[in-house]
């Protein structure tokens, strides 16, 4: 009987302590897209990148910009999930070749490209993964277009 009371008292103490503690959320969910979650921090980070890369181009107000960026993140998430479901992959070798090509197009070698990214406040590994995602999306888009056109043809012939 005393063990039960001790356990109850300990649980009550823990609940009371946690209820009185100040809770600070670490992050928030901005959107749920099928099997994926877009976090507020991811949205804020992408909005920051857009602002940094705008180079004097007039941007819409922050709330509209955030909404547009969120739409883009949702679209990317859907396309990346399609790529994953269909087994599409970008190997490290393919990714390295793409990054080298991007660096060359900008008149740089890989080391200079990394420094330019750092100068712009972009982490190289984050940029690398973004390039991988963009390559996957570019592979999904033609596949999705073919699937939509087949569906449109079936729909039109059904009438």
Backbone as a printed PyTorch tensor [residue, N CA C, xyz], in Angstrom:
tensor([[[  0.8090,  -1.1870,   0.0000],
         [  0.0000,   0.0000,   0.0000],
         [  0.8610,   1.2630,   0.0000]],

        [[  1.9660,   1.3050,   0.7390],
         [  2.8140,   2.4880,   0.7930],
         [  3.5460,   2.7230,  -0.5180]],

        [[  3.8770,   1.6700,  -1.2340],
         [  4.5400,   1.8230,  -2.5280],
         [  3.5890,   2.4930,  -3.5160]],

        [[  2.3340,   2.1000,  -3.4800],
         [  1.3420,   2.6930,  -4.3680],
         [  1.1880,   4.1880,  -4.0840]],

        [[  1.1430,   4.5370,  -2.8040],
         [  1.0360,   5.9560,  -2.4240],
         [  2.2800,   6.7280,  -2.8640]],

        [[  3.4390,   6.1150,  -2.7240],
         [  4.6810,   6.7680,  -3.1260],
         [  4.6690,   7.0320,  -4.6360]],

        [[  4.2630,   6.0340,  -5.4040],
         [  4.2130,   6.1880,  -6.8550],
         [  3.2080,   7.2720,  -7.2290]],

        [[  2.0380,   7.2630,  -6.6050],
         [  1.0330,   8.2940,  -6.8830],
         [  1.5580,   9.6850,  -6.5320]],

        [[  2.2270,   9.7970,  -5.3890],
         [  2.7780,  11.0930,  -4.9780],
         [  3.8640,  11.5510,  -5.9400]],

        [[  4.7080,  10.6220,  -6.3870],
         [  5.7700,  10.9690,  -7.3330],
         [  5.1730,  11.4250,  -8.6590]],

        [[  4.1660,  10.7140,  -9.1410],
         [  3.5120,  11.1090, -10.3980],
         [  2.8580,  12.4740, -10.2640]],

        [[  2.1940,  12.7050,  -9.1300],
         [  1.5480,  13.9950,  -8.9050],
         [  2.5920,  15.1160,  -8.8730]],

        [[  3.7190,  14.8690,  -8.2220],
         [  4.7860,  15.8710,  -8.1550],
         [  5.3350,  16.1900,  -9.5410]],

        [[  5.5320,  15.1520, -10.3570],
         [  6.0280,  15.3660, -11.7140],
         [  5.0270,  16.1530, -12.5550]],

        [[  3.7540,  15.8180, -12.4320],
         [  2.7300,  16.5450, -13.1770],
         [  2.6640,  18.0020, -12.7380]],

        [[  2.7360,  18.2370, -11.4360],
         [  2.6910,  19.6020, -10.9190],
         [  3.9120,  20.3960, -11.3820]],

        [[  5.0710,  19.7660, -11.3700],
         [  6.2920,  20.4480, -11.7960],
         [  6.2500,  20.7700, -13.2820]],

        [[  5.7600,  19.8310, -14.0860],
         [  5.7170,  20.0850, -15.5210],
         [  4.6420,  21.1030, -15.8770]],

        [[  3.5770,  21.1570, -15.1130],
         [  2.5110,  22.1230, -15.3860],
         [  2.9560,  23.5460, -15.0750]],

        [[  3.8250,  23.6940, -14.0760],
         [  4.2670,  25.0300, -13.7030],
         [  5.4740,  25.5050, -14.5090]],

        [[  6.1200,  24.5970, -15.2490],
         [  7.2930,  24.9710, -16.0340],
         [  6.8660,  25.7620, -17.2650]],

        [[  7.6910,  26.7210, -17.6490],
         [  7.4270,  27.4790, -18.8640],
         [  7.7890,  26.6110, -20.0680]],

        [[  6.8060,  26.3950, -20.9140],
         [  7.0280,  25.5920, -22.1080],
         [  7.2550,  26.5120, -23.2890]],

        [[  8.3380,  26.2750, -23.9830],
         [  8.6610,  27.0530, -25.1730],
         [  8.6910,  26.1050, -26.3590]],

        [[  7.8260,  26.3430, -27.3390],
         [  7.8570,  25.4420, -28.4990],
         [  9.1720,  25.5750, -29.2550]],

        [[  9.6940,  24.4450, -29.7010],
         [ 10.9410,  24.4450, -30.4540],
         [ 10.6930,  24.8080, -31.9160]],

        [[  9.5580,  24.3690, -32.4280],
         [  9.2260,  24.6130, -33.8170],
         [  7.7310,  24.3890, -33.9660]],

        [[  7.1850,  24.7700, -35.0950],
         [  5.7760,  24.5710, -35.3780],
         [  5.6250,  23.9260, -36.7380]],

        [[  4.4990,  23.2920, -36.9290],
         [  4.1960,  22.6880, -38.2230],
         [  3.5430,  23.7520, -39.0950]],

        [[  4.1100,  23.9670, -40.2780],
         [  3.5490,  24.9310, -41.2210],
         [  2.5330,  24.2540, -42.1330]],

        [[  2.7940,  22.9910, -42.5110],
         [  1.8790,  22.2520, -43.3780],
         [  2.1700,  20.7620, -43.2760]],

        [[  1.1230,  19.9720, -43.4710],
         [  1.2580,  18.5250, -43.5690],
         [  0.9050,  18.1610, -45.0050]],

        [[  1.8370,  17.4760, -45.6710],
         [  1.6600,  17.1260, -47.0740],
         [  1.8020,  15.6150, -47.2010]],

        [[  0.6780,  14.9170, -47.1930],
         [  0.6600,  13.4620, -47.2840],
         [  1.5360,  12.8620, -46.1880]],

        [[  2.6980,  12.3020, -46.5430],
         [  3.5840,  11.6740, -45.5570],
         [  4.6600,  12.6190, -45.0440]],

        [[  4.6040,  13.8730, -45.3980],
         [  5.6670,  14.8210, -45.0760],
         [  5.1210,  15.9610, -44.2190]],

        [[  6.0030,  16.5730, -43.4740],
         [  5.6590,  17.7330, -42.6610],
         [  6.6100,  18.8650, -43.0260]],

        [[  6.0530,  20.0310, -43.2500],
         [  6.8670,  21.2160, -43.5040],
         [  6.8510,  22.0370, -42.2120]],

        [[  8.0210,  22.2210, -41.6440],
         [  8.1350,  22.9380, -40.3760],
         [  8.2240,  24.4420, -40.6130]],

        [[  7.8030,  25.2010, -39.6260],
         [  7.8590,  26.6640, -39.7000],
         [  9.2950,  27.1290, -39.9000]],

        [[ 10.2410,  26.4610, -39.2540],
         [ 11.6500,  26.8420, -39.3990],
         [ 12.1210,  26.6470, -40.8410]],

        [[ 11.6340,  25.5890, -41.5120],
         [ 11.9850,  25.3540, -42.9080],
         [ 11.3980,  26.4570, -43.7870]],

        [[ 10.1650,  26.8320, -43.5020],
         [  9.5210,  27.9140, -44.2430],
         [ 10.2820,  29.2220, -44.0370]],

        [[ 10.6070,  29.5300, -42.7810],
         [ 11.3380,  30.7660, -42.4870],
         [ 12.7030,  30.7830, -43.1610]],

        [[ 13.3730,  29.6460, -43.1610],
         [ 14.6890,  29.5510, -43.7950],
         [ 14.5820,  29.8140, -45.2870]],

        [[ 13.5960,  29.2190, -45.9360],
         [ 13.4320,  29.4080, -47.3810],
         [ 13.0390,  30.8450, -47.7010]],

        [[ 12.1970,  31.4540, -46.8680],
         [ 11.8400,  32.8650, -47.0760],
         [ 13.0970,  33.7220, -46.9710]],

        [[ 13.9670,  33.4080, -46.0020],
         [ 15.2300,  34.1360, -45.8560],
         [ 16.1120,  34.0090, -47.0810]],

        [[ 16.1740,  32.8130, -47.6480],
         [ 16.9750,  32.5950, -48.8580],
         [ 16.4140,  33.4310, -50.0110]],

        [[ 15.0920,  33.4360, -50.1500],
         [ 14.4650,  34.2210, -51.2290],
         [ 14.7910,  35.7020, -51.0510]],

        [[ 14.6970,  36.1880, -49.8200],
         [ 15.0050,  37.6010, -49.5640],
         [ 16.4630,  37.9120, -49.8620]],

        [[ 17.3740,  37.0230, -49.4590],
         [ 18.8030,  37.2310, -49.7100],
         [ 19.1370,  37.2180, -51.1900]],

        [[ 18.4250,  36.4080, -51.9550],
         [ 18.7260,  36.2740, -53.3720],
         [ 17.9490,  37.2560, -54.2450]],

        [[ 17.0960,  38.0780, -53.6400],
         [ 16.2650,  38.9920, -54.4300],
         [ 17.0790,  40.0890, -55.0940]],

        [[ 18.2200,  40.4430, -54.5340],
         [ 19.1540,  41.4290, -55.1030],
         [ 18.4480,  42.6810, -55.6210]],

        [[ 17.6790,  43.3120, -54.7380],
         [ 17.0520,  44.5850, -55.0820],
         [ 15.7310,  44.4750, -55.8020]],

        [[ 15.3220,  43.2640, -56.1720],
         [ 14.0240,  43.0740, -56.8190],
         [ 12.9370,  43.2550, -55.7600]],

        [[ 11.9030,  44.0000, -56.1010],
         [ 10.8160,  44.2440, -55.1500],
         [ 10.0950,  42.9320, -54.8490]],

        [[  9.9660,  42.6290, -53.5660],
         [  9.2710,  41.4250, -53.1340],
         [  7.9060,  41.8050, -52.5640]],

        [[  6.9620,  40.8770, -52.5840],
         [  5.6650,  41.1740, -51.9750],
         [  5.8090,  41.3030, -50.4590]],

        [[  4.7690,  41.7750, -49.7770],
         [  4.8180,  41.8450, -48.3110],
         [  5.1370,  40.4690, -47.7130]],

        [[  5.6960,  40.4840, -46.4970],
         [  6.1710,  39.2530, -45.8700],
         [  5.1180,  38.1500, -45.8060]],

        [[  3.8660,  38.4920, -45.4750],
         [  2.8410,  37.4560, -45.3480],
         [  2.5290,  36.8140, -46.6970]],

        [[  2.5080,  37.5970, -47.7500],
         [  2.2510,  37.0620, -49.0910],
         [  3.4570,  36.2530, -49.5670]],

        [[  4.6600,  36.7610, -49.3040],
         [  5.8690,  36.0280, -49.6720],
         [  5.8990,  34.6700, -48.9640]],

        [[  5.6000,  34.6590, -47.6760],
         [  5.5890,  33.4000, -46.9180],
         [  4.5620,  32.4360, -47.4940]],

        [[  3.4090,  32.9500, -47.8820],
         [  2.3690,  32.1110, -48.4810],
         [  2.8440,  31.5200, -49.8050]],

        [[  3.4930,  32.3260, -50.6300],
         [  4.0090,  31.8490, -51.9190],
         [  5.1070,  30.8100, -51.7250]],

        [[  5.9810,  31.0510, -50.7680],
         [  7.0640,  30.1040, -50.4990],
         [  6.4870,  28.7980, -49.9560]],

        [[  5.4700,  28.8820, -49.1000],
         [  4.8340,  27.6730, -48.5740],
         [  4.1960,  26.8700, -49.7050]],

        [[  3.5460,  27.5340, -50.6390],
         [  2.9760,  26.8380, -51.7970],
         [  4.0650,  26.0980, -52.5710]],

        [[  5.2050,  26.7500, -52.7330],
         [  6.3380,  26.1290, -53.4400],
         [  6.8490,  24.9100, -52.6620]],

        [[  6.9670,  25.0360, -51.3350],
         [  7.4290,  23.9150, -50.5140],
         [  6.4490,  22.7420, -50.5820]],

        [[  5.1630,  23.0300, -50.5960],
         [  4.1520,  21.9770, -50.7030],
         [  4.2760,  21.2750, -52.0500]],

        [[  4.4090,  22.0440, -53.1120],
         [  4.5690,  21.4730, -54.4540],
         [  5.8200,  20.5920, -54.5280]],

        [[  6.9240,  21.0890, -53.9750],
         [  8.1610,  20.3100, -53.9500],
         [  7.9730,  19.0100, -53.1810]],

        [[  7.3010,  19.0960, -52.0380],
         [  7.0860,  17.9160, -51.2100],
         [  6.2940,  16.8580, -51.9600]],

        [[  5.2460,  17.2730, -52.6490],
         [  4.4330,  16.3320, -53.4210],
         [  5.2830,  15.6660, -54.4960]],

        [[  6.0580,  16.4510, -55.2190],
         [  6.8800,  15.9050, -56.3010],
         [  7.9770,  14.9870, -55.7630]],

        [[  8.5710,  15.3450, -54.6230],
         [  9.6060,  14.4950, -54.0360],
         [  9.0210,  13.1690, -53.5460]],

        [[  7.8090,  13.2210, -53.0240],
         [  7.1500,  11.9830, -52.6040],
         [  6.8330,  11.0990, -53.8130]],

        [[  6.4520,  11.7330, -54.9230],
         [  6.2170,  10.9730, -56.1550],
         [  7.5140,  10.3050, -56.6170]],

        [[  8.6170,  11.0340, -56.5370],
         [  9.9140,  10.4850, -56.9380],
         [ 10.2930,   9.3030, -56.0500]],

        [[ 10.0870,   9.4590, -54.7630],
         [ 10.4330,   8.3850, -53.8310],
         [  9.5860,   7.1430, -54.0930]],

        [[  8.2990,   7.3390, -54.3070],
         [  7.3990,   6.2050, -54.5510],
         [  7.7320,   5.4720, -55.8490]],

        [[  8.2510,   6.2010, -56.8190],
         [  8.5780,   5.5600, -58.0910],
         [ 10.0270,   5.0750, -58.1350]],

        [[ 10.7510,   5.2410, -57.0280],
         [ 12.1170,   4.7070, -56.9390],
         [ 13.1890,   5.5620, -57.5740]],

        [[ 12.8800,   6.8100, -57.8710],
         [ 13.8830,   7.6950, -58.4730],
         [ 14.9270,   8.0860, -57.4280]],

        [[ 16.1720,   8.1200, -57.8550],
         [ 17.2770,   8.5010, -56.9750],
         [ 18.2840,   9.3250, -57.7650]],

        [[ 19.0020,  10.1950, -57.0650],
         [ 20.1360,  10.9170, -57.6380],
         [ 21.3560,  10.4360, -56.8500]],

        [[ 22.2650,   9.7680, -57.5280],
         [ 23.4530,   9.2510, -56.8530],
         [ 24.3770,  10.4080, -56.4730]],

        [[ 25.2730,  10.1340, -55.5570],
         [ 26.2590,  11.1500, -55.1730],
         [ 27.1190,  11.5450, -56.3690]],

        [[ 27.4280,  10.5840, -57.2180],
         [ 28.2300,  10.8650, -58.4070],
         [ 27.4780,  11.8200, -59.3410]],

        [[ 26.1960,  11.5750, -59.5700],
         [ 25.3930,  12.4640, -60.4160],
         [ 25.2910,  13.8510, -59.7940]],

        [[ 25.1060,  13.8780, -58.4730],
         [ 24.9900,  15.1560, -57.7670],
         [ 26.2930,  15.9460, -57.8500]],

        [[ 27.4150,  15.2740, -57.6550],
         [ 28.7110,  15.9440, -57.7530],
         [ 28.9320,  16.5290, -59.1420]],

        [[ 28.5400,  15.7750, -60.1650],
         [ 28.6860,  16.2560, -61.5430],
         [ 27.8090,  17.4920, -61.7680]],

        [[ 26.6090,  17.4740, -61.2340],
         [ 25.7090,  18.6210, -61.3740],
         [ 26.2810,  19.8460, -60.6760]],

        [[ 26.8040,  19.6650, -59.4760],
         [ 27.3760,  20.7880, -58.7210],
         [ 28.6020,  21.3360, -59.4460]],

        [[ 29.4340,  20.4430, -59.9610],
         [ 30.6040,  20.8980, -60.7390],
         [ 30.1620,  21.7120, -61.9480]],

        [[ 29.0960,  21.2660, -62.6160],
         [ 28.5840,  21.9760, -63.7910],
         [ 28.0440,  23.3500, -63.4010]],

        [[ 27.3410,  23.4240, -62.2810],
         [ 26.8260,  24.7230, -61.8110],
         [ 27.9800,  25.6650, -61.5110]],

        [[ 29.0110,  25.1430, -60.8460],
         [ 30.1850,  25.9610, -60.5320],
         [ 30.8450,  26.4630, -61.8250]],

        [[ 31.0120,  25.5760, -62.8030],
         [ 31.6260,  25.9660, -64.0810],
         [ 30.8030,  27.0240, -64.7990]],

        [[ 29.4730,  26.8650, -64.7770],
         [ 28.5990,  27.8470, -65.4280],
         [ 28.7420,  29.2390, -64.8050]],

        [[ 29.1540,  29.2540, -63.5450],
         [ 29.3620,  30.5180, -62.8460],
         [ 30.8320,  30.9440, -62.8380]],

        [[ 31.6470,  30.2650, -63.6470],
         [ 33.0540,  30.6150, -63.7610],
         [ 33.8640,  30.3110, -62.5130]],

        [[ 33.5060,  29.2500, -61.7990],
         [ 34.1900,  28.9020, -60.5490],
         [ 34.5540,  27.4230, -60.5320]],

        [[ 35.5070,  27.1160, -59.6600],
         [ 35.7420,  25.7140, -59.3540],
         [ 34.9190,  25.3910, -58.0990]],

        [[ 34.9840,  24.1540, -57.6370],
         [ 34.1620,  23.7410, -56.5030],
         [ 34.4840,  24.5340, -55.2370]],

        [[ 35.7530,  24.7580, -54.9570],
         [ 36.1490,  25.5020, -53.7520],
         [ 35.6240,  26.9380, -53.8010]],

        [[ 35.7180,  27.5560, -54.9580],
         [ 35.2110,  28.9270, -55.1050],
         [ 33.6850,  28.9540, -54.9600]],

        [[ 33.0350,  27.9240, -55.4880],
         [ 31.5790,  27.8290, -55.3900],
         [ 31.1440,  27.7260, -53.9250]],

        [[ 31.8620,  26.8920, -53.1600],
         [ 31.5510,  26.7480, -51.7320],
         [ 31.7190,  28.0830, -51.0040]],

        [[ 32.8070,  28.8050, -51.3240],
         [ 33.0430,  30.1130, -50.6900],
         [ 31.9580,  31.1120, -51.0660]],

        [[ 31.5140,  31.0840, -52.3180],
         [ 30.4530,  31.9920, -52.7600],
         [ 29.1490,  31.6920, -52.0190]],

        [[ 28.8670,  30.4120, -51.8020],
         [ 27.6700,  30.0430, -51.0450],
         [ 27.7650,  30.5680, -49.6090]],

        [[ 28.9240,  30.3460, -48.9840],
         [ 29.1330,  30.8220, -47.6130],
         [ 28.9720,  32.3330, -47.5250]],

        [[ 29.5040,  33.0330, -48.5130],
         [ 29.4090,  34.4930, -48.5510],
         [ 27.9400,  34.9340, -48.5940]],

        [[ 27.1170,  34.1440, -49.2900],
         [ 25.6890,  34.4440, -49.3840],
         [ 24.8980,  33.8990, -48.1930]],

        [[ 25.6090,  33.3120, -47.2330],
         [ 24.9390,  32.7990, -46.0360],
         [ 24.2540,  31.4630, -46.2510]],

        [[ 24.7100,  30.7050, -47.2410],
         [ 24.1000,  29.4100, -47.5500],
         [ 25.0810,  28.3020, -47.2050]],

        [[ 24.6490,  27.3690, -46.4000],
         [ 25.4480,  26.2250, -46.0200],
         [ 25.6110,  25.3080, -47.2330]],

        [[ 26.8360,  24.8680, -47.5110],
         [ 27.1050,  24.0380, -48.6920],
         [ 26.3010,  22.7400, -48.6650]],

        [[ 26.2420,  22.0800, -47.5230],
         [ 25.5130,  20.8070, -47.4460],
         [ 24.0200,  21.0100, -47.6810]],

        [[ 23.4770,  22.1210, -47.1860],
         [ 22.0710,  22.4400, -47.4380],
         [ 21.8540,  22.6990, -48.9290]],

        [[ 22.7670,  23.4420, -49.5430],
         [ 22.6700,  23.7250, -50.9710],
         [ 22.7640,  22.4320, -51.7770]],

        [[ 23.6520,  21.5560, -51.3580],
         [ 23.8340,  20.2690, -52.0350],
         [ 22.5360,  19.4660, -52.0210]],

        [[ 21.8920,  19.4020, -50.8670],
         [ 20.6360,  18.6550, -50.7700],
         [ 19.5160,  19.3360, -51.5500]],

        [[ 19.5240,  20.6630, -51.5900],
         [ 18.5360,  21.3810, -52.3840],
         [ 18.7190,  21.0790, -53.8700]],

        [[ 19.9510,  21.0020, -54.3110],
         [ 20.2310,  20.6630, -55.7090],
         [ 19.7650,  19.2360, -55.9990]],

        [[ 19.9860,  18.3230, -55.0630],
         [ 19.5130,  16.9410, -55.2280],
         [ 17.9830,  16.9250, -55.3750]],

        [[ 17.2950,  17.6800, -54.5100],
         [ 15.8330,  17.7430, -54.5770],
         [ 15.3690,  18.3200, -55.9170]],

        [[ 16.0420,  19.3700, -56.3720],
         [ 15.6550,  19.9860, -57.6410],
         [ 15.8700,  19.0400, -58.8120]],

        [[ 16.9420,  18.2680, -58.7670],
         [ 17.1740,  17.2670, -59.8170],
         [ 16.0710,  16.2120, -59.8160]],

        [[ 15.6870,  15.7570, -58.6210],
         [ 14.6020,  14.7750, -58.5280],
         [ 13.3000,  15.3530, -59.0740]],

        [[ 13.0150,  16.5900, -58.6890],
         [ 11.7940,  17.2410, -59.1580],
         [ 11.8080,  17.3700, -60.6750]],

        [[ 12.9620,  17.6970, -61.2440],
         [ 13.0450,  17.8300, -62.7100],
         [ 12.8150,  16.4890, -63.3980]],

        [[ 13.1180,  15.3890, -62.7150],
         [ 12.8550,  14.0670, -63.2810],
         [ 11.3880,  13.6800, -63.1350]],

        [[ 10.7530,  14.1320, -62.0650],
         [  9.3530,  13.7990, -61.8040],
         [  8.4240,  14.5590, -62.7370]],

        [[  8.7260,  15.7980, -63.0250],
         [  7.8190,  16.6430, -63.7980],
         [  7.4360,  16.0390, -65.1530]],

        [[  8.3630,  15.5440, -65.9620],
         [  7.9350,  14.9350, -67.2310],
         [  7.0570,  13.7040, -67.0150]],

        [[  7.3710,  12.9070, -65.9970],
         [  6.5850,  11.7190, -65.6880],
         [  5.1690,  12.1160, -65.2890]],

        [[  5.0540,  13.1430, -64.4590],
         [  3.7450,  13.6120, -64.0170],
         [  2.9540,  14.1670, -65.1940]],

        [[  3.6330,  14.8480, -66.1080],
         [  2.9690,  15.4160, -67.2800],
         [  2.3970,  14.3010, -68.1620]],

        [[  3.1620,  13.2430, -68.3660],
         [  2.7030,  12.1150, -69.1770],
         [  1.4920,  11.4660, -68.5110]],

        [[  1.5600,  11.2770, -67.1970],
         [  0.4390,  10.6630, -66.4740],
         [ -0.8160,  11.5270, -66.5830]],

        [[ -0.6790,  12.8450, -66.4580],
         [ -1.8370,  13.7400, -66.5710],
         [ -2.4060,  13.7170, -67.9800]],

        [[ -1.5420,  13.6890, -68.9950],
         [ -2.0420,  13.6940, -70.3700],
         [ -2.7480,  12.3820, -70.6960]],

        [[ -2.2540,  11.2720, -70.1510],
         [ -2.9380,   9.9800, -70.3540],
         [ -4.3160,  10.0030, -69.7030]],

        [[ -4.3860,  10.5800, -68.4940],
         [ -5.6530,  10.6790, -67.7900],
         [ -6.6040,  11.5800, -68.5690]],

        [[ -6.1170,  12.6760, -69.1050],
         [ -6.9510,  13.5960, -69.8880],
         [ -7.4670,  12.8960, -71.1390]],

        [[ -6.6180,  12.0800, -71.7980],
         [ -7.0420,  11.3550, -72.9880],
         [ -8.1180,  10.3340, -72.6400]],

        [[ -7.9490,   9.6130, -71.5270],
         [ -8.9600,   8.6430, -71.1110],
         [-10.2750,   9.3310, -70.7920]],

        [[-10.1840,  10.4860, -70.1300],
         [-11.3900,  11.2290, -69.7640],
         [-12.1060,  11.7270, -71.0070]],

        [[-11.3720,  12.2490, -71.9780],
         [-11.9930,  12.7910, -73.1720],
         [-12.5940,  11.7030, -74.0440]],

        [[-11.9800,  10.5170, -74.0750],
         [-12.5370,   9.4320, -74.8780],
         [-13.7240,   8.7720, -74.1890]],

        [[-13.8620,   8.9630, -72.8920],
         [-14.9900,   8.3910, -72.1610],
         [-16.2840,   9.1200, -72.4870]],

        [[-16.2110,  10.3420, -72.9870],
         [-17.4190,  11.1140, -73.2970],
         [-17.6720,  11.0270, -74.7240]]])
